[in-house]
């Protein structure tokens, strides 16, 4: 009888130990990180920034068309604020003057890949090319080397984020998607931004969407009336001494 009890106790102890180990290596759902003894197995880009300030960044992805680029710059300048453009390489090839215009206006420029591919489906060498070639294009035209990378379609994996980090850059997504590319009216776009805006948010627009010029004055006035300060990514997103939690929120690394 003593042997039986001891054996059951041993099995129970082993079961508890296995459950404990599994709990330390549990897999999150969706974009959550997987944690193995405190280390991230799935990396996450920045979706927003932890801050007590009412600051928000407006970003504009540029892949097709440039008719409204100057209008975006003029509207934001008229309100005394700046934004951030994420540029695709083939867009830069087609619109070098607009690229220089963005830089000369004092706006941030981020890297949005060379060919607007799904980055998670590329080899590491192809990922490196997609990023390095655009950094070189932008530097040659403007003298600026981008600090931020946004993956097309928001599609990323560890390989991509490893390369981004190796280049001394930060991967950036968004917390508010205007869905302006769907042809929403200016009022509809503003309604997707204003009710949910909070400090540290990053808003996604597209530089040539149908009604971006109609939406911007409504969005800007609404945010400013709510007491927000509109900033560029370089004023919001840290490039050193930070941590990113499982939800993609960037925190200042107090240990640093």
C-alpha positions as CSV (number, residue, x, y, z in Angstrom):
1,X,0.0,0.0,0.0
2,X,2.9,2.4,0.9
3,X,4.4,1.8,-2.6
4,X,1.1,2.6,-4.3
5,X,0.7,5.9,-2.5
6,X,4.2,6.9,-3.2
7,X,3.8,6.1,-6.8
8,X,0.6,8.2,-7.1
9,X,2.3,11.1,-5.3
10,X,5.2,10.9,-7.7
11,X,2.9,10.9,-10.7
12,X,1.0,13.9,-9.3
13,X,4.2,15.8,-8.7
14,X,5.4,15.2,-12.2
15,X,2.0,16.3,-13.6
16,X,2.2,19.6,-11.7
17,X,5.8,20.2,-12.9
18,X,4.8,19.6,-16.5
19,X,1.8,21.9,-16.2
20,X,4.1,24.6,-14.7
21,X,6.6,24.3,-17.6
22,X,3.8,24.4,-20.1
23,X,2.4,27.6,-18.5
24,X,5.8,29.2,-19.0
25,X,5.8,28.3,-22.7
26,X,2.2,29.0,-23.4
27,X,1.3,30.3,-26.9
28,X,-0.8,33.5,-27.2
29,X,-3.6,34.1,-29.6
30,X,-3.4,36.2,-32.8
31,X,-0.6,38.8,-32.6
32,X,0.2,38.1,-28.9
33,X,3.8,37.1,-28.2
34,X,4.8,33.6,-27.1
35,X,6.8,33.7,-24.0
36,X,9.5,31.1,-23.3
37,X,11.0,31.7,-19.8
38,X,10.7,35.4,-20.2
39,X,11.9,35.6,-23.8
40,X,9.7,36.6,-26.8
41,X,9.3,33.9,-29.4
42,X,6.9,36.0,-31.5
43,X,8.0,39.6,-32.0
44,X,5.6,42.4,-32.2
45,X,6.0,45.9,-33.9
46,X,4.8,49.1,-32.3
47,X,1.1,49.7,-32.5
48,X,1.0,52.5,-30.0
49,X,3.1,54.2,-27.3
50,X,2.5,54.3,-23.6
51,X,2.3,58.0,-22.6
52,X,0.4,60.2,-20.2
53,X,0.4,63.0,-22.8
54,X,-2.4,63.5,-25.3
55,X,-0.2,63.1,-28.3
56,X,-1.2,61.3,-31.5
57,X,0.6,60.6,-34.8
58,X,-1.0,60.8,-38.2
59,X,0.7,58.6,-40.9
60,X,0.1,58.3,-44.6
61,X,1.1,55.3,-46.7
62,X,2.1,56.1,-50.2
63,X,2.1,53.4,-52.8
64,X,-0.2,54.5,-55.7
65,X,-0.8,58.0,-56.9
66,X,0.4,61.3,-55.6
67,X,-2.3,63.8,-56.7
68,X,-3.2,64.7,-53.1
69,X,0.3,64.7,-51.5
70,X,0.8,68.4,-51.7
71,X,-2.8,68.9,-50.4
72,X,-2.0,66.8,-47.3
73,X,1.1,68.8,-46.6
74,X,-0.7,72.1,-47.1
75,X,-3.6,71.2,-44.8
76,X,-1.4,69.9,-42.0
77,X,0.9,73.0,-42.3
78,X,-2.2,75.3,-42.1
79,X,-2.9,73.8,-38.7
80,X,0.7,74.0,-37.7
81,X,1.2,70.3,-37.4
82,X,3.3,67.6,-39.1
83,X,2.8,64.0,-40.1
84,X,4.7,60.9,-41.3
85,X,4.7,59.4,-44.8
86,X,5.6,55.8,-45.4
87,X,6.9,55.5,-48.9
88,X,7.1,52.4,-51.2
89,X,10.2,52.2,-53.5
90,X,8.3,52.1,-56.8
91,X,6.3,55.2,-55.6
92,X,9.6,57.0,-55.0
93,X,10.8,56.0,-58.5
94,X,7.7,57.6,-60.0
95,X,7.5,60.6,-57.7
96,X,11.0,61.8,-56.7
97,X,9.9,65.4,-56.5
98,X,7.1,64.6,-54.2
99,X,9.5,62.6,-52.0
100,X,11.8,65.6,-51.7
101,X,8.7,67.8,-51.1
102,X,7.7,65.7,-48.1
103,X,11.2,66.0,-46.6
104,X,11.5,69.7,-47.3
105,X,8.2,70.3,-45.6
106,X,9.7,68.9,-42.4
107,X,7.6,65.7,-42.4
108,X,9.0,62.3,-41.3
109,X,9.6,59.7,-43.9
110,X,9.3,56.0,-43.2
111,X,10.1,52.9,-45.3
112,X,7.2,50.9,-46.7
113,X,9.2,48.4,-48.7
114,X,10.4,48.4,-52.3
115,X,7.6,46.4,-54.0
116,X,4.7,46.3,-51.5
117,X,4.9,42.5,-51.1
118,X,3.6,40.4,-48.2
119,X,6.8,40.5,-46.2
120,X,6.2,37.3,-44.2
121,X,6.3,35.3,-47.5
122,X,9.8,36.5,-48.5
123,X,13.2,35.0,-47.8
124,X,15.5,36.9,-45.4
125,X,17.7,38.1,-48.3
126,X,14.6,39.5,-50.1
127,X,13.5,41.2,-46.9
128,X,16.9,42.8,-46.6
129,X,16.7,44.1,-50.2
130,X,13.1,45.4,-49.8
131,X,14.3,47.5,-46.8
132,X,17.8,48.5,-47.8
133,X,17.0,49.6,-51.3
134,X,14.3,52.0,-50.1
135,X,16.5,53.4,-47.3
136,X,19.1,54.1,-50.0
137,X,16.5,55.8,-52.3
138,X,15.3,58.0,-49.6
139,X,18.7,59.0,-48.4
140,X,19.9,59.8,-51.9
141,X,16.9,62.1,-52.6
142,X,16.5,63.7,-49.2
143,X,19.6,63.0,-47.1
144,X,17.4,61.2,-44.6
145,X,17.8,57.6,-43.5
146,X,14.4,56.3,-42.3
147,X,14.1,55.1,-38.7
148,X,10.7,53.4,-39.1
149,X,9.5,50.5,-41.2
150,X,5.8,49.7,-41.9
151,X,5.1,46.3,-43.5
152,X,2.6,46.3,-46.4
153,X,-0.8,45.0,-45.4
154,X,0.4,45.0,-41.8
155,X,2.0,41.6,-42.6
156,X,5.0,40.7,-40.5
157,X,7.0,37.8,-38.9
158,X,10.1,37.4,-36.8
159,X,12.4,37.3,-39.8
160,X,11.2,40.8,-40.9
161,X,11.4,42.3,-37.4
162,X,14.9,40.8,-36.9
163,X,16.1,42.5,-40.1
164,X,14.4,45.8,-39.1
165,X,16.2,45.7,-35.8
166,X,19.5,44.8,-37.4
167,X,19.1,47.9,-39.5
168,X,18.6,50.0,-36.3
169,X,15.0,50.7,-37.3
170,X,11.7,50.1,-35.5
171,X,8.7,48.3,-37.0
172,X,5.5,50.4,-36.8
173,X,1.8,49.5,-37.3
174,X,-1.2,51.5,-36.2
175,X,-4.0,51.5,-33.7
176,X,-6.6,53.4,-35.7
177,X,-7.3,52.4,-39.3
178,X,-9.3,55.1,-41.2
179,X,-10.2,52.6,-44.0
180,X,-10.0,55.6,-46.2
181,X,-8.9,53.4,-49.1
182,X,-12.5,52.0,-49.2
183,X,-13.9,55.3,-50.5
184,X,-15.4,56.5,-47.2
185,X,-16.5,60.1,-47.1
186,X,-14.5,62.7,-45.1
187,X,-17.1,62.5,-42.3
188,X,-17.0,58.7,-42.2
189,X,-13.3,58.8,-42.0
190,X,-13.3,61.3,-39.1
191,X,-15.9,59.2,-37.3
192,X,-13.4,56.3,-37.3
193,X,-10.8,58.5,-35.7
194,X,-12.3,61.0,-33.3
195,X,-14.4,58.8,-30.9
196,X,-11.6,56.3,-30.1
197,X,-8.5,58.5,-30.2
198,X,-6.3,58.4,-27.1
199,X,-2.8,59.4,-26.2
200,X,-0.1,57.4,-27.9
201,X,-2.2,56.3,-30.9
202,X,-1.0,56.0,-34.4
203,X,-3.5,56.7,-37.2
204,X,-3.3,55.1,-40.6
205,X,-4.3,57.1,-43.7
206,X,-3.3,56.7,-47.4
207,X,-1.9,59.6,-49.3
208,X,-4.1,59.3,-52.4
209,X,-7.4,57.9,-51.0
210,X,-10.5,59.5,-52.5
211,X,-11.6,61.7,-49.6
212,X,-8.4,62.1,-47.5
213,X,-8.4,65.9,-48.2
214,X,-12.0,66.2,-47.0
215,X,-11.3,64.2,-43.9
216,X,-8.2,65.9,-42.7
217,X,-9.7,69.3,-41.6
218,X,-12.4,67.5,-39.7
219,X,-10.0,65.1,-38.0
220,X,-7.5,67.9,-37.2
221,X,-10.1,70.2,-35.8
222,X,-11.7,67.4,-33.8
223,X,-8.4,66.3,-32.3
224,X,-7.2,69.8,-31.5
225,X,-10.5,70.6,-29.8
226,X,-10.1,67.5,-27.7
227,X,-6.7,68.8,-26.5
228,X,-4.5,66.5,-28.6
229,X,-1.0,67.4,-29.8
230,X,-0.4,66.0,-33.3
231,X,3.2,64.8,-33.7
232,X,5.5,62.9,-36.1
233,X,6.6,59.4,-35.4
234,X,10.0,60.6,-34.4
235,X,8.3,62.7,-31.6
236,X,6.3,59.7,-30.4
237,X,8.0,56.3,-31.1
238,X,11.2,55.5,-29.3
239,X,14.2,54.0,-31.2
240,X,16.2,53.0,-28.1
241,X,15.7,52.0,-24.4
242,X,12.2,50.6,-24.9
243,X,10.1,47.5,-24.5
244,X,7.1,46.3,-26.5
245,X,4.4,44.3,-24.7
246,X,2.2,41.6,-26.1
247,X,-0.3,44.1,-27.4
248,X,2.3,46.1,-29.3
249,X,2.4,49.0,-26.8
250,X,5.8,50.5,-26.6
251,X,7.0,51.4,-23.1
252,X,10.1,53.2,-22.0
253,X,12.5,50.7,-20.5
254,X,12.9,52.1,-16.9
255,X,15.9,49.7,-16.3
256,X,17.8,51.6,-19.0
